Amino acid sequence: MIDLPLDKLKPGQVTAQSIYNSSGGSFLTRGTKLTPQYIDKLQHLGIDNLHVMSTRADEKMAPPEDILSEKTRVLAVKRVYDVFQQVEKSGTLDPEPLAQVADTMVNDIVERHGNLVQLTDIRAHDMYTFAHCVNVAMLSTLIGVLAGLTPKQLGELSLGALMHDVGKISIPLNILNKPGRLTDEEFAVIKSHPKAGYDKIASMRRLDAAKLGLVALQHHEHMDGRGYPAGLKGEHIHLYGRISAIADVYDALTSARPYKKAFSPFKAYDIMAHKSEGHFDEALLKLFFRNVAIFPVGSVMSLSSGYGIVKEVAFGQTDRPKVFMFANRDGQPLQKPYLEDLSVRWDRTIHGVLDGEELEGLIERLGFDPAELTTSDGAN
């Protein structure tokens, strides 16, 4: 897998991410072969980079199955878009279209939770909130399944998460998408969205409205009390709030925004697991990352022993995948690549994942794309 700038894309390459347009629809789905027309359209959409499975146009490697079917994801993004647009126009929130898709998402995830969470999608900037809500609902529901929530609780959590950012509708786009540092006044406006969302959801004519609103109200609370809007601590934060906080931050970190590039799953893991003390429920966080492809298949890693490409990721060992080692520490190709299981080789230190520019340079020096190894036994 490699993140390429648009001018390096070639017809025939297979996409590793889905792309959503500004009207809530899916333009390209994961696993699509690029054509000249698709590449031109990406440019018109303002997409700068795209993850593809290989630099080779004849590579047949398909992206791994995600925990949510593409059909369900596309439907969910469109429903969130439609419902939020209606709220903006009329001020009323009708949750029924979202309730139906929330049930479908729960069913998908219960059936497919044997699949690891894969690389997230790409959204046009004005589509961020809608697709973000879907990803937060997907990830929250997965955590809920892993944590043993009841079907009723999973339904509440999924639906609440689909609506969790409805309070952002009233925030000016120039603040939401500001590329620079927010002023104190602007940040105060941002911090108003959890309570605004809760009030909108709680006003619905549903018996469970107040409980559904907890995701909106508490997804920015921190376990150490340094979050907002109420500065709640520990168990005073509802389980739905603790779960959605993890999902919200992970998706935000791995998504491109006008003011930042998307972080890799490994970078997001490093930030959340090692540099966010006091932010998350640690037990839920560990549960989550045992089911996330921190190093997606096809990622090229820099290790203390050289360079390797991820061949397989196992549940519970997502931070120590199986890799094909293909180059030494100097970037020189090995005479014979070999498979190494990092879960039993703790003497191997992982330095990081190569970004697109680094990987392009390595491929040029090697004279071949290591993605070829992921579709063979690596011993050629």
Secondary structure, 3 states (H helix, E strand, C coil): CEEEEHHHCCCCCEECCCEECCCCCEEECCCCECCHHHHHHHHHCCCCEEEECCCCCCCCCCCCCCCCCHHHHHHHHHHHHHHHHHHHHHCCCCCHHHHHHHHHHHHHHHHHCCCCECCCCEECHHHHHHHHHHHHHHHHHHHHHHCCCCHHHHHHHHHHHHCCCHHHHHCCHHHHCCCCCCCHHHHHHHCCHHHHHHHHHHCCCCCCHHHHHHHHHHCCCCCECCCCCCCCEHHHCCHHHHHHHHHHHHHHHCCCECCECCCCHHHHHHHHHHCCCCCCCHHHHHHHHCCECCCCCCCEEEECCEEEEEEECCCCCCCCCEEEEEECCCCCEEEEEEEEEHHHCCCCCEEEECCHHHHHHHHHHHCCCHHHHHHCCCCC
